[in-house]
Amino acid sequence: MQRKGIASLLQYRFLFEELVKRDFKKKYKRTILGMGWSMLSPLLMLLVMKVVFEQFFGRTMNHYTTYLFCGLLTYQWFAESTNSGMRSLFGNATIFSKVNVPKYLFLFSANVQVFINFTLTFCIFLAFCAIDHVAFTWRFFCLIYPILTLLLFNVGVGMVLSALFVFFRDIDYLWSVASLLTMYGSAIFYSTERFSPKLQLIFAFNPVYRHIAYIREIVLAGTVPSLATHLALLGFALVAFLAGAFMYKHYNTKFLYYV
């Protein structure tokens, strides 16, 4: 199965590259700054959240700007990736309804475009860490792990959402509410230490929060998270990806009848 998927990806490499280029052109069409918005948008959001929440949550917290940036950067990647992934299949119905191509190519191309945006913003985040006098250590290389698991998790969730969106357009509205709940439940601008152990257990089942907490522990605490945390992130990623792969395989032929 894995070899077959890789072979298909190589076979349709040209189409995949063209889809990525098209997504970039479509997103930044008729904009003055172009890709500059990929970096400016999270910075403006960071500024707004810092002004609004720093007086309430940041007075007693060291490196609050970096703390806030960790959460915002991770959540925005998740939100943008899953939202674009949700529409990737239905938005390319005119292609796969006429030509027999692997349908996951559309979702993968959308995720590549979002991942490049995230990478650019991540470089700015590292610059902010330096400005905020955060100590850089060898542990920063461990950030590769949550980036890879969140990438796999985003792809998996996107596959599930895109499959459901073909059959039920209501998913668009339901996911907007779920994304909002995820944002407020991921401790982006506040600390979970003030909550009871029972409520902290609820946070532990939030994949986005666990990835944010991992990055904060590396960047701000300078320590490597526990093995249990590594296994949890891997578990979230595998469950989401396998669920998405199952839906794509199970409903592959039915997509054509609903687009």
C-alpha positions in Angstrom: 0.0 0.0 0.0 2.7 2.4 1.0 4.9 1.6 -2.1 1.8 1.9 -4.3 1.1 5.4 -2.9 4.7 6.6 -3.4 4.7 5.2 -6.9 1.4 7.1 -7.7 2.9 10.3 -6.3 6.0 9.9 -8.5 3.8 9.1 -11.5 1.7 12.2 -11.1 4.6 14.4 -10.0 4.0 17.0 -12.8 0.4 17.3 -11.8 1.3 17.6 -8.2 3.8 20.4 -8.8 1.2 22.2 -11.0 -1.4 22.0 -8.2 1.0 23.5 -5.7 1.8 26.3 -8.1 -1.8 26.9 -8.8 -2.7 27.1 -5.1 0.0 29.7 -4.5 -1.2 31.8 -7.4 -4.8 31.5 -6.4 -4.2 32.5 -2.8 -2.1 35.6 -3.5 -3.8 36.6 -6.8 -4.3 40.4 -7.0 -2.5 41.1 -3.7 0.2 43.7 -3.4 2.3 41.9 -0.8 1.8 38.4 -2.1 3.5 35.8 0.1 4.3 38.6 2.5 0.9 38.2 3.9 1.9 34.7 5.1 4.3 36.4 7.5 2.5 39.6 8.2 -0.9 38.1 9.0 0.4 36.1 12.1 2.4 39.0 13.2 -0.6 41.3 13.2 -2.6 38.7 15.1 0.2 38.3 17.6 0.3 42.1 18.1 -3.5 42.2 18.7 -3.5 39.3 21.1 -0.5 40.7 23.0 -2.2 44.0 23.5 -5.5 42.4 24.6 -4.3 39.6 26.8 -0.9 40.7 28.2 -2.6 42.8 30.9 -4.6 39.8 32.1 -2.3 36.8 31.7 1.2 38.1 30.9 2.1 40.2 33.9 3.5 37.3 35.9 4.8 35.3 33.0 8.3 35.5 31.6 8.7 35.7 27.8 5.0 36.1 27.3 5.4 37.3 23.7 7.3 34.0 22.8 4.7 32.0 24.9 1.9 33.6 22.9 3.7 33.2 19.6 4.2 29.5 20.2 0.5 28.9 20.6 -0.6 31.2 17.8 1.9 29.8 15.3 0.9 26.2 16.0 -2.8 26.8 16.0 -2.8 28.9 12.8 -1.0 26.2 11.0 -3.5 23.6 12.2 -6.5 25.8 11.3 -5.3 26.9 7.9 -4.2 23.4 6.9 -7.4 21.7 7.9 -9.6 24.4 6.4 -7.8 24.3 3.0 -7.7 20.5 3.2 -11.5 20.3 3.8 -12.2 22.1 0.5 -9.4 20.5 -1.5 -11.4 17.5 -2.8 -14.6 19.2 -3.6 -12.8 22.2 -5.1 -11.0 20.0 -7.6 -14.1 17.9 -8.6 -13.9 19.2 -12.2 -10.5 17.5 -12.5 -10.9 14.1 -10.9 -14.5 13.7 -12.3 -13.0 13.8 -15.8 -9.5 12.3 -15.3 -8.6 9.3 -13.1 -6.0 10.7 -10.7 -5.3 9.9 -7.1 -7.6 12.1 -5.1 -5.2 12.6 -2.2 -2.9 14.7 -4.6 -5.3 17.7 -4.1 -5.1 17.6 -0.4 -1.3 17.0 -0.3 -0.8 20.0 -2.6 -2.9 22.2 -0.4 -0.9 21.1 2.6 2.4 21.8 0.9 1.4 25.4 0.3 0.3 25.8 3.9 3.5 24.2 5.2 5.7 26.5 3.2 3.8 29.5 4.8 4.3 27.9 8.2 8.0 27.4 7.6 8.4 31.1 6.7 6.6 32.2 9.9 8.6 29.7 11.9 11.8 31.5 10.9 10.3 34.8 12.1 9.4 33.0 15.4 13.0 32.0 15.9 14.0 35.6 15.3 11.5 36.7 18.0 13.0 34.2 20.4 16.4 35.8 19.9 14.9 39.3 20.4 13.1 38.0 23.6 16.5 36.7 24.9 15.4 33.0 24.8 18.4 30.7 25.2 19.0 28.6 22.1 20.2 25.1 22.9 20.7 21.8 21.1 17.2 20.9 22.3 15.7 23.2 19.6 16.5 20.4 17.1 13.8 18.4 18.9 11.2 20.8 17.4 11.4 18.7 14.3 9.4 16.0 16.0 6.2 18.0 16.8 6.4 19.6 13.4 6.4 16.2 11.7 3.6 14.8 13.9 1.5 17.9 13.5 2.0 17.7 9.7 0.8 14.1 9.6 -2.1 15.0 12.0 -3.2 18.0 9.8 -3.1 15.8 6.7 -5.2 13.1 8.4 -7.8 15.6 9.7 -7.9 17.2 6.3 -8.6 13.9 4.6 -11.5 13.2 7.0 -13.0 16.6 6.6 -12.6 16.7 2.8 -14.3 13.3 2.5 -17.2 14.4 4.8 -17.5 17.8 3.0 -18.2 16.0 -0.3 -21.3 14.3 1.3 -22.3 17.0 3.9 -21.8 20.7 3.2 -22.7 21.3 6.8 -19.2 20.3 7.8 -18.0 23.7 6.8 -20.1 25.4 9.5 -19.5 22.7 12.1 -15.8 22.8 11.6 -15.7 26.6 12.0 -17.2 26.2 15.4 -14.9 23.3 16.3 -11.9 25.3 15.2 -13.0 28.2 17.5 -13.4 25.8 20.4 -10.0 24.3 19.7 -8.4 27.8 19.7 -9.8 28.7 23.1 -9.1 25.2 24.4 -5.5 25.2 23.4 -4.2 27.7 26.0 -2.8 30.0 23.4 -2.9 33.1 25.5 -3.2 31.7 29.0 -1.6 29.1 31.2 -3.2 25.8 32.3 -1.4 25.8 35.6 -4.3 27.7 37.2 -6.7 24.9 36.4 -7.5 21.9 38.5 -5.9 18.5 37.8 -9.2 17.2 36.3 -9.4 20.1 33.8 -5.7 19.7 33.0 -6.5 16.1 32.1 -9.0 17.4 29.5 -6.2 19.6 28.0 -4.1 16.4 27.6 -6.6 15.0 25.1 -6.4 18.1 22.9 -3.8 17.3 20.1 -3.2 20.9 19.2 -2.6 21.9 22.9 -0.2 18.9 23.3 1.9 20.1 20.3 1.9 23.7 21.6 3.0 22.5 25.1 5.8 20.4 23.5 7.1 23.4 21.6 6.9 25.6 24.7 8.7 23.1 26.9 11.6 23.0 24.4 11.7 26.8 23.8 10.9 28.3 27.1 11.7 25.6 29.7 14.8 24.2 27.8 13.8 20.6 28.6 12.9 17.7 26.4 9.3 16.4 27.0 8.8 12.9 28.4 8.5 9.7 26.4 4.7 9.7 27.1 4.4 13.0 25.4 6.3 11.8 22.3 4.0 8.7 22.2 0.9 10.8 22.6 1.8 13.1 19.6 2.6 10.1 17.5 -0.6 8.4 18.5 -2.7 11.5 17.6 -1.0 11.7 14.2 -1.3 8.0 13.3 -5.0 7.8 14.4 -5.9 10.9 12.3 -3.9 9.8 9.2 -5.2 6.2 9.3 -8.8 7.4 9.7 -8.4 9.8 6.7 -6.7 7.1 4.6 -9.6 4.6 5.4 -12.2 7.2 4.3 -10.4 7.9 1.1 -10.1 4.3 0.3 -13.6 3.3 1.4 -15.4 6.2 -0.4 -13.1 6.6 -3.4 -15.7 5.6 -6.0 -18.6 7.3 -4.2 -17.0 10.8 -4.4 -17.9 11.0 -8.1 -21.6 10.8 -7.4 -21.8 13.7 -4.9 -19.6 16.3 -6.5 
